[in-house]
Amino acid sequence: MSHTLGIRQAQKQKTRQAFLDAALALLEEQSLSSLGLREVTRAVGVAPTAFYRHFRSTADLGIALVDEALGSLHPMVRTTVSTTGDSEERITRAIELIAHHVDAYPAHVRFIARERHGGVQPVREAIRDQLARFAEEVKAELVKDAEAAGWNDDDLLMLAHLYVDQMLITASLFLEALEAPEAERERVTQLATRQLRLISIGRSHWLD
């Protein structure tokens, strides 16, 4: 009996992932608010009623995509602001990590960039909540840095949000340059480096 249940659970998870993959592919060219349930089930090759065994609505599907796109990024986000190395090394490491992630998961990055301010409120809220978690984790890393001495919690959290927002901006820039010549990607790298340097300079003089 347990073996049969295990097979059923594996098949259910496989079908659920098929819905996520199909939706992500369809969202390459449209927003979640315009995505039809029948479009997704047609792409998966199942009856529309099968959708409701896995998701309550397309908004629920969108929240699951947010979890898939952002949930695994927490270790990377912490690494981008790690106290290891000097300021330039940290900046270089952060930009390389972001660029590699965009290369590996462009559809996820595009989905988050579009839906962060999209028309589906529960998905906007799910993205906001994940980004708030990122900011708290970045803040926990910033506290370890000697430069954080004298900073209050509110200012550290503000700085953490600034870093998270800059990571999203940088990811969007690399996404736009995904199919561009190498010279354009280098331009994005240089711009992102200058922007992070500006944040770093402001950070070092905040308590002056």
Secondary structure, 3 states (H helix, E strand, C coil): CHHHHHHHHHHHHHHHHHHHHHHHHHCCCCCHHHCCHHHHHHHHCCCHHHHCCCCCCHHHHHHHHHHHHHHHHHHHHHHHCCCCCCHHHHHHHHHHHHHHHHHHCHHHHHHHHHHCCCCCHHHHHHHHHHHHHHHHHHHHHHCCCHHHCCCCHHHHHHHHHHHHHHHHHHHHHHHHCCCCCHHHHHHHHHHHHHHHHHHHHHHHCCCC
